[in-house]
Amino acid sequence: MASEEWVLRFIGYSLIAAALALVVVYLSMVFEPPSEVWRPLQTRLLILASVTGMAILIAWLGANLFPRRPRRG
């Protein structure tokens, strides 16, 4: 049981870290566009918003993998 909890926590924290890394990478591309396609500000903000939404969903999934502890009382 303890090893299963450890695995779930590891996967959960890994998903949260991946979500944060995803946002950081795309945020850096907003400030320094890699190509001409990324030049318009609206395009950069739209991509950043969609990536942020994906990251929130990934982090939510990671947080929901954490084992639930029974409530006392």
C-alpha positions in Angstrom: 0.0 0.0 0.0 2.8 2.4 0.9 4.6 1.8 -2.4 1.4 2.4 -4.4 1.0 5.7 -2.6 4.6 6.7 -3.3 4.1 5.9 -7.1 0.9 8.0 -7.2 2.6 10.9 -5.5 5.6 10.7 -7.8 3.3 10.7 -10.9 1.3 13.6 -9.5 4.3 15.7 -8.7 5.8 14.9 -12.1 2.6 16.0 -13.9 2.6 19.3 -11.9 6.3 19.9 -12.8 5.6 19.2 -16.4 2.7 21.6 -16.5 4.9 24.4 -14.9 7.7 23.6 -17.4 5.3 23.8 -20.3 4.1 27.3 -19.2 7.7 28.5 -18.6 8.8 27.4 -22.1 5.9 29.0 -23.9 6.2 32.2 -21.7 9.8 32.6 -22.8 8.6 32.3 -26.5 6.1 35.1 -25.9 9.0 37.5 -25.0 11.4 36.1 -27.7 9.4 34.8 -30.6 11.2 32.0 -32.4 9.9 32.8 -35.9 8.0 35.4 -37.9 4.7 33.4 -37.4 4.9 34.2 -33.7 5.5 38.0 -34.2 1.9 39.2 -33.8 1.1 39.8 -30.1 -2.4 38.4 -30.5 -1.0 35.1 -31.8 1.5 34.9 -28.9 -1.1 35.6 -26.3 -3.6 33.1 -27.8 -1.0 30.4 -27.8 0.1 31.3 -24.2 -3.6 31.2 -23.1 -4.2 27.8 -24.6 -0.9 26.4 -23.2 -1.8 27.8 -19.8 -5.2 26.1 -20.0 -3.6 22.8 -20.9 -1.1 23.2 -18.0 -3.9 23.8 -15.5 -5.6 20.6 -16.7 -2.4 18.7 -16.4 -1.7 20.0 -12.9 -5.2 19.3 -11.9 -4.9 15.7 -13.0 -1.6 15.4 -11.2 -3.1 16.9 -8.0 -6.0 14.5 -8.2 -3.7 11.5 -8.3 -2.6 12.1 -4.8 -4.0 9.5 -2.4 -6.9 10.7 -0.3 -6.5 10.4 3.5 -9.5 9.5 5.5 -11.1 12.4 7.3 -11.2 12.2 11.1 -14.2 13.1 13.0 
